Amino acid sequence: MKIFKVKEIVSGECFGEPFMVDHKISFFGEVDPSKGIIRGYDGSFKDKVLIIPGTRGSTVGSYIIYALKEYDTAPKCIIVGEAEPILIVGCILSNIPLLEVINFNDLINYIRSSNGYVIYRRDLGGLVVEERYSNSY
């Protein structure tokens, strides 16, 4: 288990399986809100913890984030290396918890090496990454 310092931007529960993206994304153009997917990535981030370095792009991005909530395809929460106003507004409108992690690259590397499950723990002041163990014997 390892704890990473975070800044809580939009409060709420944040825990679950991570869905990690290696680059900043534009919600307008790269995200399909009806499916909860990022074009070019396998699988959906619905009900997972979306972890991205940050966002770029259009003010329409806030409305795409809102559409995720309306289509019931939103992530449980979003964790970023750098939160910008479009993302913050979208998360506020949609009531999606948003956390900014202090050492983003360290977080990504640790999750990859540990196959970690993430949990935001206010009482510990950070994001906890716990290793997941295989259930196969």
PyMOL commands that place a pseudoatom at each C-alpha (Angstrom):
pseudoatom trace, name=CA, resn=MET, resi=1, chain=A, elem=C, hetatm=0, pos=[0.000, 0.000, 0.000]
pseudoatom trace, name=CA, resn=LYS, resi=2, chain=A, elem=C, hetatm=0, pos=[1.223, 3.475, -0.849]
pseudoatom trace, name=CA, resn=ILE, resi=3, chain=A, elem=C, hetatm=0, pos=[-0.352, 6.893, -0.227]
pseudoatom trace, name=CA, resn=PHE, resi=4, chain=A, elem=C, hetatm=0, pos=[-0.183, 9.787, -2.704]
pseudoatom trace, name=CA, resn=LYS, resi=5, chain=A, elem=C, hetatm=0, pos=[-0.970, 13.370, -1.673]
pseudoatom trace, name=CA, resn=VAL, resi=6, chain=A, elem=C, hetatm=0, pos=[-3.934, 14.909, -3.470]
pseudoatom trace, name=CA, resn=LYS, resi=7, chain=A, elem=C, hetatm=0, pos=[-5.841, 18.140, -3.648]
pseudoatom trace, name=CA, resn=GLU, resi=8, chain=A, elem=C, hetatm=0, pos=[-9.589, 17.603, -3.541]
pseudoatom trace, name=CA, resn=ILE, resi=9, chain=A, elem=C, hetatm=0, pos=[-11.136, 19.843, -6.212]
pseudoatom trace, name=CA, resn=VAL, resi=10, chain=A, elem=C, hetatm=0, pos=[-14.674, 18.376, -6.318]
pseudoatom trace, name=CA, resn=SER, resi=11, chain=A, elem=C, hetatm=0, pos=[-15.470, 16.331, -3.232]
pseudoatom trace, name=CA, resn=GLY, resi=12, chain=A, elem=C, hetatm=0, pos=[-16.973, 12.879, -3.174]
pseudoatom trace, name=CA, resn=GLU, resi=13, chain=A, elem=C, hetatm=0, pos=[-16.187, 9.195, -2.994]
pseudoatom trace, name=CA, resn=CYS, resi=14, chain=A, elem=C, hetatm=0, pos=[-13.351, 7.981, -5.192]
pseudoatom trace, name=CA, resn=PHE, resi=15, chain=A, elem=C, hetatm=0, pos=[-12.395, 4.327, -5.298]
pseudoatom trace, name=CA, resn=GLY, resi=16, chain=A, elem=C, hetatm=0, pos=[-12.175, 1.504, -7.762]
pseudoatom trace, name=CA, resn=GLU, resi=17, chain=A, elem=C, hetatm=0, pos=[-10.371, 0.011, -10.690]
pseudoatom trace, name=CA, resn=PRO, resi=18, chain=A, elem=C, hetatm=0, pos=[-8.206, 2.534, -12.537]
pseudoatom trace, name=CA, resn=PHE, resi=19, chain=A, elem=C, hetatm=0, pos=[-8.644, 3.404, -16.211]
pseudoatom trace, name=CA, resn=MET, resi=20, chain=A, elem=C, hetatm=0, pos=[-5.402, 5.142, -17.142]
pseudoatom trace, name=CA, resn=VAL, resi=21, chain=A, elem=C, hetatm=0, pos=[-4.663, 7.312, -20.154]
pseudoatom trace, name=CA, resn=ASP, resi=22, chain=A, elem=C, hetatm=0, pos=[-1.108, 8.346, -21.012]
pseudoatom trace, name=CA, resn=HIS, resi=23, chain=A, elem=C, hetatm=0, pos=[-1.805, 11.755, -22.521]
pseudoatom trace, name=CA, resn=LYS, resi=24, chain=A, elem=C, hetatm=0, pos=[-3.953, 14.825, -21.945]
pseudoatom trace, name=CA, resn=ILE, resi=25, chain=A, elem=C, hetatm=0, pos=[-7.358, 14.343, -23.496]
pseudoatom trace, name=CA, resn=SER, resi=26, chain=A, elem=C, hetatm=0, pos=[-9.952, 16.561, -25.077]
pseudoatom trace, name=CA, resn=PHE, resi=27, chain=A, elem=C, hetatm=0, pos=[-13.428, 15.586, -23.946]
pseudoatom trace, name=CA, resn=PHE, resi=28, chain=A, elem=C, hetatm=0, pos=[-14.735, 17.212, -27.129]
pseudoatom trace, name=CA, resn=GLY, resi=29, chain=A, elem=C, hetatm=0, pos=[-13.698, 14.928, -29.961]
pseudoatom trace, name=CA, resn=GLU, resi=30, chain=A, elem=C, hetatm=0, pos=[-11.919, 12.124, -28.101]
pseudoatom trace, name=CA, resn=VAL, resi=31, chain=A, elem=C, hetatm=0, pos=[-14.643, 11.031, -25.689]
pseudoatom trace, name=CA, resn=ASP, resi=32, chain=A, elem=C, hetatm=0, pos=[-17.868, 9.341, -26.752]
pseudoatom trace, name=CA, resn=PRO, resi=33, chain=A, elem=C, hetatm=0, pos=[-20.288, 10.170, -23.922]
pseudoatom trace, name=CA, resn=SER, resi=34, chain=A, elem=C, hetatm=0, pos=[-22.943, 7.679, -25.040]
pseudoatom trace, name=CA, resn=LYS, resi=35, chain=A, elem=C, hetatm=0, pos=[-20.461, 4.800, -24.615]
pseudoatom trace, name=CA, resn=GLY, resi=36, chain=A, elem=C, hetatm=0, pos=[-18.129, 6.122, -21.904]
pseudoatom trace, name=CA, resn=ILE, resi=37, chain=A, elem=C, hetatm=0, pos=[-15.056, 5.533, -24.027]
pseudoatom trace, name=CA, resn=ILE, resi=38, chain=A, elem=C, hetatm=0, pos=[-11.983, 7.402, -25.176]
pseudoatom trace, name=CA, resn=ARG, resi=39, chain=A, elem=C, hetatm=0, pos=[-11.401, 6.819, -28.847]
pseudoatom trace, name=CA, resn=GLY, resi=40, chain=A, elem=C, hetatm=0, pos=[-8.276, 4.743, -29.384]
pseudoatom trace, name=CA, resn=TYR, resi=41, chain=A, elem=C, hetatm=0, pos=[-8.473, 2.991, -25.989]
pseudoatom trace, name=CA, resn=ASP, resi=42, chain=A, elem=C, hetatm=0, pos=[-9.965, -0.404, -25.267]
pseudoatom trace, name=CA, resn=GLY, resi=43, chain=A, elem=C, hetatm=0, pos=[-12.904, -0.618, -22.905]
pseudoatom trace, name=CA, resn=SER, resi=44, chain=A, elem=C, hetatm=0, pos=[-15.084, 1.833, -21.068]
pseudoatom trace, name=CA, resn=PHE, resi=45, chain=A, elem=C, hetatm=0, pos=[-14.227, 4.010, -18.088]
pseudoatom trace, name=CA, resn=LYS, resi=46, chain=A, elem=C, hetatm=0, pos=[-17.829, 3.758, -16.798]
pseudoatom trace, name=CA, resn=ASP, resi=47, chain=A, elem=C, hetatm=0, pos=[-17.782, 3.117, -13.033]
pseudoatom trace, name=CA, resn=LYS, resi=48, chain=A, elem=C, hetatm=0, pos=[-13.976, 3.142, -12.978]
pseudoatom trace, name=CA, resn=VAL, resi=49, chain=A, elem=C, hetatm=0, pos=[-11.465, 5.720, -11.747]
pseudoatom trace, name=CA, resn=LEU, resi=50, chain=A, elem=C, hetatm=0, pos=[-10.414, 7.766, -14.776]
pseudoatom trace, name=CA, resn=ILE, resi=51, chain=A, elem=C, hetatm=0, pos=[-6.755, 8.758, -14.393]
pseudoatom trace, name=CA, resn=ILE, resi=52, chain=A, elem=C, hetatm=0, pos=[-5.387, 11.286, -16.895]
pseudoatom trace, name=CA, resn=PRO, resi=53, chain=A, elem=C, hetatm=0, pos=[-2.467, 13.745, -16.873]
pseudoatom trace, name=CA, resn=GLY, resi=54, chain=A, elem=C, hetatm=0, pos=[-4.881, 16.565, -17.694]
pseudoatom trace, name=CA, resn=THR, resi=55, chain=A, elem=C, hetatm=0, pos=[-7.181, 17.902, -20.361]
pseudoatom trace, name=CA, resn=ARG, resi=56, chain=A, elem=C, hetatm=0, pos=[-6.947, 20.172, -23.349]
pseudoatom trace, name=CA, resn=GLY, resi=57, chain=A, elem=C, hetatm=0, pos=[-9.406, 21.697, -25.676]
pseudoatom trace, name=CA, resn=SER, resi=58, chain=A, elem=C, hetatm=0, pos=[-12.734, 23.244, -26.062]
pseudoatom trace, name=CA, resn=THR, resi=59, chain=A, elem=C, hetatm=0, pos=[-15.161, 24.743, -23.570]
pseudoatom trace, name=CA, resn=VAL, resi=60, chain=A, elem=C, hetatm=0, pos=[-17.628, 22.173, -24.928]
pseudoatom trace, name=CA, resn=GLY, resi=61, chain=A, elem=C, hetatm=0, pos=[-15.680, 19.654, -22.831]
pseudoatom trace, name=CA, resn=SER, resi=62, chain=A, elem=C, hetatm=0, pos=[-17.668, 20.632, -19.730]
pseudoatom trace, name=CA, resn=TYR, resi=63, chain=A, elem=C, hetatm=0, pos=[-20.881, 19.661, -21.486]
pseudoatom trace, name=CA, resn=ILE, resi=64, chain=A, elem=C, hetatm=0, pos=[-19.405, 16.363, -22.688]
pseudoatom trace, name=CA, resn=ILE, resi=65, chain=A, elem=C, hetatm=0, pos=[-18.573, 15.545, -19.059]
pseudoatom trace, name=CA, resn=TYR, resi=66, chain=A, elem=C, hetatm=0, pos=[-22.159, 16.444, -18.137]
pseudoatom trace, name=CA, resn=ALA, resi=67, chain=A, elem=C, hetatm=0, pos=[-23.401, 14.182, -20.963]
pseudoatom trace, name=CA, resn=LEU, resi=68, chain=A, elem=C, hetatm=0, pos=[-21.435, 11.284, -19.438]
pseudoatom trace, name=CA, resn=LYS, resi=69, chain=A, elem=C, hetatm=0, pos=[-23.529, 11.634, -16.295]
pseudoatom trace, name=CA, resn=GLU, resi=70, chain=A, elem=C, hetatm=0, pos=[-26.759, 11.915, -18.297]
pseudoatom trace, name=CA, resn=TYR, resi=71, chain=A, elem=C, hetatm=0, pos=[-25.937, 8.772, -20.338]
pseudoatom trace, name=CA, resn=ASP, resi=72, chain=A, elem=C, hetatm=0, pos=[-24.914, 6.955, -17.126]
pseudoatom trace, name=CA, resn=THR, resi=73, chain=A, elem=C, hetatm=0, pos=[-21.451, 6.283, -18.559]
pseudoatom trace, name=CA, resn=ALA, resi=74, chain=A, elem=C, hetatm=0, pos=[-19.435, 8.523, -16.222]
pseudoatom trace, name=CA, resn=PRO, resi=75, chain=A, elem=C, hetatm=0, pos=[-16.398, 7.391, -14.282]
pseudoatom trace, name=CA, resn=LYS, resi=76, chain=A, elem=C, hetatm=0, pos=[-16.701, 7.103, -10.486]
pseudoatom trace, name=CA, resn=CYS, resi=77, chain=A, elem=C, hetatm=0, pos=[-14.215, 9.948, -10.233]
pseudoatom trace, name=CA, resn=ILE, resi=78, chain=A, elem=C, hetatm=0, pos=[-11.409, 11.617, -12.147]
pseudoatom trace, name=CA, resn=ILE, resi=79, chain=A, elem=C, hetatm=0, pos=[-7.807, 11.907, -10.992]
pseudoatom trace, name=CA, resn=VAL, resi=80, chain=A, elem=C, hetatm=0, pos=[-5.499, 14.311, -12.827]
pseudoatom trace, name=CA, resn=GLY, resi=81, chain=A, elem=C, hetatm=0, pos=[-1.980, 15.638, -12.681]
pseudoatom trace, name=CA, resn=GLU, resi=82, chain=A, elem=C, hetatm=0, pos=[-3.248, 19.121, -13.452]
pseudoatom trace, name=CA, resn=ALA, resi=83, chain=A, elem=C, hetatm=0, pos=[-6.870, 20.272, -13.195]
pseudoatom trace, name=CA, resn=GLU, resi=84, chain=A, elem=C, hetatm=0, pos=[-7.910, 23.080, -15.525]
pseudoatom trace, name=CA, resn=PRO, resi=85, chain=A, elem=C, hetatm=0, pos=[-11.126, 25.172, -15.492]
pseudoatom trace, name=CA, resn=ILE, resi=86, chain=A, elem=C, hetatm=0, pos=[-13.033, 23.261, -18.230]
pseudoatom trace, name=CA, resn=LEU, resi=87, chain=A, elem=C, hetatm=0, pos=[-12.567, 19.974, -16.376]
pseudoatom trace, name=CA, resn=ILE, resi=88, chain=A, elem=C, hetatm=0, pos=[-13.412, 21.516, -13.012]
pseudoatom trace, name=CA, resn=VAL, resi=89, chain=A, elem=C, hetatm=0, pos=[-16.644, 23.050, -14.325]
pseudoatom trace, name=CA, resn=GLY, resi=90, chain=A, elem=C, hetatm=0, pos=[-17.649, 19.779, -15.993]
pseudoatom trace, name=CA, resn=CYS, resi=91, chain=A, elem=C, hetatm=0, pos=[-17.077, 17.818, -12.789]
pseudoatom trace, name=CA, resn=ILE, resi=92, chain=A, elem=C, hetatm=0, pos=[-18.997, 20.371, -10.719]
pseudoatom trace, name=CA, resn=LEU, resi=93, chain=A, elem=C, hetatm=0, pos=[-21.957, 20.313, -13.150]
pseudoatom trace, name=CA, resn=SER, resi=94, chain=A, elem=C, hetatm=0, pos=[-21.951, 16.520, -13.154]
pseudoatom trace, name=CA, resn=ASN, resi=95, chain=A, elem=C, hetatm=0, pos=[-21.118, 15.937, -9.493]
pseudoatom trace, name=CA, resn=ILE, resi=96, chain=A, elem=C, hetatm=0, pos=[-18.117, 13.794, -10.434]
pseudoatom trace, name=CA, resn=PRO, resi=97, chain=A, elem=C, hetatm=0, pos=[-15.384, 13.825, -7.775]
pseudoatom trace, name=CA, resn=LEU, resi=98, chain=A, elem=C, hetatm=0, pos=[-12.141, 15.371, -9.037]
pseudoatom trace, name=CA, resn=LEU, resi=99, chain=A, elem=C, hetatm=0, pos=[-8.728, 14.964, -7.410]
pseudoatom trace, name=CA, resn=GLU, resi=100, chain=A, elem=C, hetatm=0, pos=[-5.420, 16.500, -8.409]
pseudoatom trace, name=CA, resn=VAL, resi=101, chain=A, elem=C, hetatm=0, pos=[-2.500, 14.288, -7.411]
pseudoatom trace, name=CA, resn=ILE, resi=102, chain=A, elem=C, hetatm=0, pos=[0.793, 15.916, -6.463]
pseudoatom trace, name=CA, resn=ASN, resi=103, chain=A, elem=C, hetatm=0, pos=[3.223, 13.347, -7.969]
pseudoatom trace, name=CA, resn=PHE, resi=104, chain=A, elem=C, hetatm=0, pos=[1.220, 12.172, -10.967]
pseudoatom trace, name=CA, resn=ASN, resi=105, chain=A, elem=C, hetatm=0, pos=[3.974, 10.202, -12.734]
pseudoatom trace, name=CA, resn=ASP, resi=106, chain=A, elem=C, hetatm=0, pos=[4.838, 8.366, -9.525]
pseudoatom trace, name=CA, resn=LEU, resi=107, chain=A, elem=C, hetatm=0, pos=[1.167, 7.417, -9.153]
pseudoatom trace, name=CA, resn=ILE, resi=108, chain=A, elem=C, hetatm=0, pos=[0.941, 6.055, -12.705]
pseudoatom trace, name=CA, resn=ASN, resi=109, chain=A, elem=C, hetatm=0, pos=[4.155, 4.041, -12.330]
pseudoatom trace, name=CA, resn=TYR, resi=110, chain=A, elem=C, hetatm=0, pos=[3.085, 2.596, -8.991]
pseudoatom trace, name=CA, resn=ILE, resi=111, chain=A, elem=C, hetatm=0, pos=[-0.352, 1.553, -10.251]
pseudoatom trace, name=CA, resn=ARG, resi=112, chain=A, elem=C, hetatm=0, pos=[1.213, -0.153, -13.267]
pseudoatom trace, name=CA, resn=SER, resi=113, chain=A, elem=C, hetatm=0, pos=[3.788, -2.016, -11.201]
pseudoatom trace, name=CA, resn=SER, resi=114, chain=A, elem=C, hetatm=0, pos=[1.347, -3.101, -8.495]
pseudoatom trace, name=CA, resn=ASN, resi=115, chain=A, elem=C, hetatm=0, pos=[-1.798, -3.653, -10.576]
pseudoatom trace, name=CA, resn=GLY, resi=116, chain=A, elem=C, hetatm=0, pos=[-3.236, -1.325, -7.940]
pseudoatom trace, name=CA, resn=TYR, resi=117, chain=A, elem=C, hetatm=0, pos=[-6.773, -0.508, -6.896]
pseudoatom trace, name=CA, resn=VAL, resi=118, chain=A, elem=C, hetatm=0, pos=[-7.236, 3.140, -5.847]
pseudoatom trace, name=CA, resn=ILE, resi=119, chain=A, elem=C, hetatm=0, pos=[-9.111, 4.532, -2.847]
pseudoatom trace, name=CA, resn=TYR, resi=120, chain=A, elem=C, hetatm=0, pos=[-9.317, 8.174, -1.772]
pseudoatom trace, name=CA, resn=ARG, resi=121, chain=A, elem=C, hetatm=0, pos=[-8.934, 8.352, 2.000]
pseudoatom trace, name=CA, resn=ARG, resi=122, chain=A, elem=C, hetatm=0, pos=[-9.611, 11.770, 3.511]
pseudoatom trace, name=CA, resn=ASP, resi=123, chain=A, elem=C, hetatm=0, pos=[-8.578, 10.471, 6.918]
pseudoatom trace, name=CA, resn=LEU, resi=124, chain=A, elem=C, hetatm=0, pos=[-5.112, 9.686, 5.531]
pseudoatom trace, name=CA, resn=GLY, resi=125, chain=A, elem=C, hetatm=0, pos=[-4.970, 12.830, 3.413]
pseudoatom trace, name=CA, resn=GLY, resi=126, chain=A, elem=C, hetatm=0, pos=[-4.399, 11.085, 0.145]
pseudoatom trace, name=CA, resn=LEU, resi=127, chain=A, elem=C, hetatm=0, pos=[-4.995, 8.482, -2.470]
pseudoatom trace, name=CA, resn=VAL, resi=128, chain=A, elem=C, hetatm=0, pos=[-4.196, 4.941, -1.395]
pseudoatom trace, name=CA, resn=VAL, resi=129, chain=A, elem=C, hetatm=0, pos=[-3.077, 2.398, -3.960]
pseudoatom trace, name=CA, resn=GLU, resi=130, chain=A, elem=C, hetatm=0, pos=[-3.494, -1.183, -2.817]
pseudoatom trace, name=CA, resn=GLU, resi=131, chain=A, elem=C, hetatm=0, pos=[-2.140, -4.169, -4.673]
pseudoatom trace, name=CA, resn=ARG, resi=132, chain=A, elem=C, hetatm=0, pos=[-4.697, -6.552, -6.099]
pseudoatom trace, name=CA, resn=TYR, resi=133, chain=A, elem=C, hetatm=0, pos=[-3.974, -10.220, -5.802]
pseudoatom trace, name=CA, resn=SER, resi=134, chain=A, elem=C, hetatm=0, pos=[-5.143, -12.877, -8.178]
pseudoatom trace, name=CA, resn=ASN, resi=135, chain=A, elem=C, hetatm=0, pos=[-8.069, -14.996, -7.001]
pseudoatom trace, name=CA, resn=SER, resi=136, chain=A, elem=C, hetatm=0, pos=[-6.796, -17.987, -8.955]
pseudoatom trace, name=CA, resn=TYR, resi=137, chain=A, elem=C, hetatm=0, pos=[-5.106, -20.762, -7.006]
for i in range(1, 137): cmd.bond("trace and resi %d" % i, "trace and resi %d" % (i + 1))
show_as sticks, trace
zoom trace
